[in-house]
Amino acid sequence: MTIVEIIRKYQTQEQCIQFLEKARWAEGVICPYCNSTKTGAKKESNRSPRHQCYSCQKSFSVTSGTIFDNAKLLPQWFQILALMLNAKKSLSSYQISRDLGLRQGTALKIQNKIRVAMNTKESILLQGIIEMDETYIGGKPRGNVGKNKRGRGTNKTAVVGVQERGGEVRVEVVDREKESMNFKTLKRIFDDNVDKIKSILVTDEYLGYAPMGNNGVSHFVINHSERFVAGDVHTNSIEGFWSLIKRAWYGSHHHYSKKNTHLYVGETSYVYNNRKNKNLFIDTIEKMLEKF
């Protein structure tokens, strides 16, 4: 859905709540505390529509226990979500603040809560031709004046990605204070995300990948010092995804903390993986209505 459609359809808090109730309770109201269906409407002045559970005696609303809990600006939440889903290189909180007339801190808080929902781990393993690579986030764009060391020997944030060629990508930020960028770490990430029995692996010549052929998967290497493509042996897909990550950093955000890097990288991968999903707005709302 476009931002214009969202603004037209969900102008008030009440309209948003009605939509959320249909999405969360399509088959009837369920207590988020004890999962009982024995509930009824409860009127409370100056509060959003609430329900009373007759089993545990607690009251709740459609947003209770979700990322939306206690949200006062649901129309703006919906608008921010629509903007994020349609932004190929992400949007900064400053840009959203200007576009929607919100405080920058409010925009950032809402964005980060949405990013939490986008970062839920996928259970389906990748398979087929798998490209695996790593990138490093931080510093200045290439060509800028000043020191900008590249790669594994820097203090930049390391991100490892595995991509099913023609399909989805999985990314993980590596905390290099706890893990080294070595075979052990790369193997763990690969095993967590790929069905190696149904896959073949393509990487560059980095020595950390060298033992992968002994990990129960066929492993092909493209040596970038010699060429970038050798038939089907290349890492162009994952490198194309890295360009989106870098454009979000250099073109939109310019900086974010190492602590929050996984949220921003996860946002980019979520939008990328769902680029063909025509129902992405509704699907994301449903993820945000899950218990967190």
JOFENBEL-V94320 format. One record per residue. N is the residue number from 1. RES is the residue in one small letter. PHI is phi in radians with two decimals (none if undefined). OMEGA is omega in degrees with one decimal (* if undefined). Layout:
N;RES;PHI;OMEGA / N;RES;PHI;OMEGA
This chain:
1;m;none;-180.0 / 2;t;-1.46;178.8 / 3;i;-1.09;178.7 / 4;v;-1.13;178.3 / 5;e;-1.09;179.9 / 6;i;-1.12;-179.0 / 7;i;-1.09;-179.5 / 8;r;-1.19;-171.4 / 9;k;-1.52;-174.5 / 10;y;-2.22;-175.0 / 11;q;-1.57;-174.9 / 12;t;-2.17;176.3 / 13;q;-1.04;-177.9 / 14;e;-1.13;178.4 / 15;q;-1.10;178.9 / 16;c;-1.18;-179.9 / 17;i;-1.11;177.7 / 18;q;-1.04;178.5 / 19;f;-1.13;-179.8 / 20;l;-1.12;179.7 / 21;e;-1.14;177.0 / 22;k;-1.16;-178.7 / 23;a;-1.27;-175.8 / 24;r;-1.48;-173.3 / 25;w;-2.13;-178.9 / 26;a;-1.06;-178.1 / 27;e;-1.89;178.4 / 28;g;2.09;-177.2 / 29;v;-1.21;178.1 / 30;i;-2.22;179.0 / 31;c;-1.15;-179.6 / 32;p;-1.28;-178.0 / 33;y;-1.63;-177.2 / 34;c;-2.26;178.3 / 35;n;1.15;177.1 / 36;s;-1.35;175.4 / 37;t;-1.72;179.6 / 38;k;-1.49;-175.6 / 39;t;-2.36;175.6 / 40;g;-2.65;-179.9 / 41;a;-1.20;178.9 / 42;k;-2.29;-179.4 / 43;k;-1.58;175.1 / 44;e;-2.34;-177.2 / 45;s;-1.14;176.2 / 46;n;1.07;178.0 / 47;r;-2.31;176.0 / 48;s;-1.11;179.5 / 49;p;-0.88;-177.2 / 50;r;-2.19;-178.6 / 51;h;-2.27;178.5 / 52;q;-1.93;175.2 / 53;c;-1.59;-179.1 / 54;y;-1.48;178.6 / 55;s;-1.61;-179.2 / 56;c;-1.80;176.2 / 57;q;1.21;178.4 / 58;k;-1.62;174.5 / 59;s;-1.78;-175.7 / 60;f;-2.77;174.0 / 61;s;-2.14;-178.5 / 62;v;-1.15;-179.2 / 63;t;-1.63;-176.9 / 64;s;-1.05;177.8 / 65;g;1.35;-179.1 / 66;t;-2.04;176.2 / 67;i;-1.08;179.5 / 68;f;-1.39;-172.4 / 69;d;-0.89;178.9 / 70;n;1.14;178.4 / 71;a;-1.20;-178.0 / 72;k;-1.73;-173.6 / 73;l;-2.16;-175.1 / 74;l;-1.01;176.7 / 75;p;-1.00;178.6 / 76;q;-1.23;173.8 / 77;w;-1.01;-179.2 / 78;f;-1.09;-179.3 / 79;q;-1.16;178.7 / 80;i;-1.10;178.2 / 81;l;-1.04;180.0 / 82;a;-1.06;178.8 / 83;l;-1.12;-179.4 / 84;m;-1.14;-177.9 / 85;l;-1.23;-178.1 / 86;n;-1.74;-178.0 / 87;a;-1.72;-176.1 / 88;k;-1.17;-179.7 / 89;k;-1.96;175.8 / 90;s;1.24;179.0 / 91;l;-2.29;177.8 / 92;s;-1.37;177.3 / 93;s;-1.15;177.6 / 94;y;-1.18;178.8 / 95;q;-1.16;179.1 / 96;i;-1.14;176.8 / 97;s;-1.02;179.1 / 98;r;-1.21;-175.6 / 99;d;-1.21;-172.7 / 100;l;-1.90;178.4 / 101;g;1.24;178.3 / 102;l;-1.81;170.2 / 103;r;-1.16;-178.2 / 104;q;-1.05;179.7 / 105;g;-1.11;177.7 / 106;t;-1.16;179.0 / 107;a;-1.06;-179.3 / 108;l;-1.12;179.9 / 109;k;-1.06;179.1 / 110;i;-1.16;179.2 / 111;q;-1.01;-177.0 / 112;n;-1.18;175.7 / 113;k;-1.19;176.2 / 114;i;-1.11;179.6 / 115;r;-1.10;177.0 / 116;v;-1.04;178.3 / 117;a;-1.13;179.5 / 118;m;-1.17;-174.0 / 119;n;-1.68;176.3 / 120;t;-1.16;-173.4 / 121;k;-1.22;177.0 / 122;e;-1.44;-177.1 / 123;s;-1.63;-178.1 / 124;i;-1.39;-179.7 / 125;l;-1.39;175.9 / 126;l;-1.30;177.6 / 127;q;-2.69;-177.8 / 128;g;1.75;175.0 / 129;i;-1.40;-176.7 / 130;i;-1.92;174.2 / 131;e;-1.73;-179.5 / 132;m;-2.24;-176.5 / 133;d;-2.77;176.6 / 134;e;-2.36;176.3 / 135;t;-2.41;-175.9 / 136;y;-2.31;-173.4 / 137;i;-1.82;178.1 / 138;g;2.39;177.5 / 139;g;1.41;-176.2 / 140;k;-1.89;175.4 / 141;p;-1.04;177.1 / 142;r;-1.02;-180.0 / 143;g;1.78;177.8 / 144;n;-1.31;179.0 / 145;v;-1.27;179.1 / 146;g;2.07;-178.4 / 147;k;-1.24;179.5 / 148;n;-2.67;-179.0 / 149;k;-1.07;-175.9 / 150;r;-1.98;163.7 / 151;g;1.52;-165.7 / 152;r;-1.18;-177.1 / 153;g;-1.58;-177.6 / 154;t;-1.80;176.1 / 155;n;-1.69;175.9 / 156;k;-1.19;-179.9 / 157;t;-1.40;-178.3 / 158;a;-1.56;176.9 / 159;v;-2.26;178.5 / 160;v;-1.89;179.6 / 161;g;-2.27;170.1 / 162;v;-2.19;-177.5 / 163;q;-2.25;170.8 / 164;e;-1.35;-174.8 / 165;r;-1.00;-176.6 / 166;g;1.43;-176.3 / 167;g;-2.32;-172.6 / 168;e;-1.52;177.4 / 169;v;-2.12;172.3 / 170;r;-2.12;-178.0 / 171;v;-2.26;176.7 / 172;e;-2.52;174.6 / 173;v;-1.43;-178.4 / 174;v;-1.71;175.7 / 175;d;-1.41;-173.5 / 176;r;-1.33;169.9 / 177;e;-1.45;-179.4 / 178;k;-1.96;-177.7 / 179;e;-2.32;174.1 / 180;s;-1.60;176.0 / 181;m;-1.45;-177.0 / 182;n;-2.26;-177.1 / 183;f;-1.01;-178.5 / 184;k;-1.02;179.6 / 185;t;-1.19;-179.5 / 186;l;-1.12;178.0 / 187;k;-1.11;179.1 / 188;r;-1.05;-179.2 / 189;i;-1.12;178.2 / 190;f;-1.08;-177.3 / 191;d;-1.13;-179.9 / 192;d;-1.26;-169.6 / 193;n;-2.15;-171.2 / 194;v;-2.25;170.1 / 195;d;-1.46;-170.8 / 196;k;-1.21;178.2 / 197;i;-1.18;-177.0 / 198;k;-1.81;-172.4 / 199;s;-2.37;164.6 / 200;i;-2.17;-173.2 / 201;l;-1.94;174.5 / 202;v;-2.13;177.2 / 203;t;-2.39;169.8 / 204;d;-1.48;-171.1 / 205;e;-1.50;-179.8 / 206;y;-0.94;-173.8 / 207;l;-1.12;177.9 / 208;g;-1.09;178.6 / 209;y;-1.56;-170.8 / 210;a;-0.93;-178.5 / 211;p;-1.37;-175.5 / 212;m;-1.02;179.0 / 213;g;-1.12;176.9 / 214;n;-1.65;-177.2 / 215;n;-1.82;176.9 / 216;g;1.41;179.2 / 217;v;-2.39;174.9 / 218;s;-1.21;-172.2 / 219;h;-2.18;177.6 / 220;f;-2.05;-174.9 / 221;v;-2.11;171.2 / 222;i;-1.90;-178.9 / 223;n;-1.57;-174.6 / 224;h;-1.23;175.5 / 225;s;-1.33;-180.0 / 226;e;-1.89;-179.5 / 227;r;-2.89;-177.1 / 228;f;-1.89;-179.8 / 229;v;-2.44;172.5 / 230;a;-2.40;-174.8 / 231;g;1.18;178.3 / 232;d;-1.51;-179.0 / 233;v;-1.60;177.4 / 234;h;-2.85;176.8 / 235;t;-2.13;-175.9 / 236;n;-1.14;-177.2 / 237;s;-1.15;-178.9 / 238;i;-1.18;177.4 / 239;e;-1.20;173.9 / 240;g;-1.13;176.9 / 241;f;-1.16;178.2 / 242;w;-1.02;179.4 / 243;s;-1.10;176.1 / 244;l;-1.17;178.1 / 245;i;-1.06;-178.2 / 246;k;-1.20;178.7 / 247;r;-1.16;176.7 / 248;a;-1.15;179.4 / 249;w;-1.19;-173.7 / 250;y;-1.33;-172.8 / 251;g;-1.64;-175.2 / 252;s;-2.08;-170.2 / 253;h;-1.66;-179.8 / 254;h;1.20;176.4 / 255;h;-2.91;162.0 / 256;y;-2.64;-173.2 / 257;s;-1.22;176.0 / 258;k;-1.03;-179.1 / 259;k;-1.07;-176.8 / 260;n;-1.80;-177.4 / 261;t;-0.99;-178.1 / 262;h;-1.08;179.4 / 263;l;-1.21;-178.1 / 264;y;-1.25;177.7 / 265;v;-1.15;178.0 / 266;g;-1.12;176.3 / 267;e;-1.06;-179.2 / 268;t;-1.09;-179.8 / 269;s;-1.20;179.3 / 270;y;-1.12;179.3 / 271;v;-1.12;179.2 / 272;y;-1.11;-177.3 / 273;n;-1.16;-178.2 / 274;n;-1.91;-174.5 / 275;r;-1.10;-180.0 / 276;k;-1.81;-176.8 / 277;n;-1.44;-178.6 / 278;k;-1.33;-178.9 / 279;n;-1.92;-171.6 / 280;l;-1.10;-179.5 / 281;f;-1.05;-178.6 / 282;i;-1.15;179.6 / 283;d;-1.07;-179.8 / 284;t;-1.26;174.7 / 285;i;-1.00;-179.9 / 286;e;-1.11;175.6 / 287;k;-1.12;-179.1 / 288;m;-1.25;178.4 / 289;l;-1.57;175.0 / 290;e;-1.27;-179.4 / 291;k;-1.25;178.1 / 292;f;-2.24;*
